[in-house]
Amino acid sequence: MSYNNKIIQTIHVYNESTCGKKLSITTAVDTLDMCTIHFGDDYTLRIPEEDVEALREALHLTSRELLIARYEKNPGIDCTSLRDAEDEEQIRDVTHRLIAGRWHPCN
């Protein structure tokens, strides 16, 4: 079997160090069961599947904290129910109430 590297996705994100330009991040998988993540032309991370899962979970938790922090900055919104949500369905439900209420307290 020959080596193959399949690009899965490329996204572009804002990065403080790129002076207003977006940084491309490309993910790929190869025939050696590894994931390669390219951060522009500067850095490449090559990790196994279990570490991809750990990275995904870390990014998910970080995204959740950013969401909560954004809502907490708005007066009158109690985000206790969002912090206490344990799964994605609960988070979507609480977030929907926050968005639908447009700056009204969570129910």
N, C-alpha and C positions, 0 to 999 in steps of 0.2 A: 504494500500500500504506500502510495506516495504522500508526501506532506502537502497539506492544503490549509489555507487560511481564509476563512469566509468572513467578510465584513458584514456586521449585523446592522449597525446604525451609526450615523454621524450627526451630532448635534452641535450647535454653536451657542456658547454661553458668554455673558459678560464677565470680565475678570479685571479686577483693579490694576493688575500689573501690565495689561495689554493696552493701556492708554485709550480706552473707549472702543477699541476693536473687539470683536467677538473671538473667543478661543474655540477652535474646533476640537471636539472630543469624539473619537471613533472607537467603537467596540467591535471586537472580532473574536471568533472561536477557531481553533485549529484542530487538526486530526490527532494531536497529542493531548486532547481534552483540557486545553488551557484557554483562558480568556486573556486577550490582549486589549489594553485600553491605552490609546494614544492621546496624549494631551498636547495638541498642536504638534510642532516639530521638536519640542523641547524635552519631553519626558514620555516614557512608555512603561506601563505597569503590566506584568504578565503573571497571572494568578490562577490557581486551580478553582474548580467549581465551588467547593465549600467556602472559599474566601470571597468569591463573587456573591454568595448568599449573605455572608457577614457584612460586606460592603453595602449591599442592597438594603439590609436591615438598618445599618447605621444611617444611610441616606434617608430612608423612610422616617426614622425617628427624628432626625434633624429637620426634615420637611414639616413634620407634625408640630415640632416646637416652634418653628418659624410661623406657622399658621396660627398657633395659639398666641404667640407674642404679638402678631399683627392685630388680632381681635382684642387682646387685652389693652392695647393702646387707645381703644375707643371707649370713652366714658359711658357708663350705663350698661355695659355688657359684662355679664358674669360668665366667665369661661370655665367654671368649675365642672360643668357637665362635659365639656370638651376634654378637659384634662383627665376626667374619670373614665372616658370612653375606652373600652378595651379592644374593640375590633373595628375594622374598616366600615362596616355597616353603621355602627353607632356614630363614628366620626362623621360620615356623610350625612346622617340624620341631623346631628347637632349643627354641623356646618350649614346645612340647608336652612335650618331655622334661623341661624345668624344672618345669612344672606337674605332670606325672605323677609325677615323683620326689619332690615335696613336700620341698624343702630338701635334696635329695641333689645331689651334684656332677653336672655335665653329663657325659654319656658321650662 
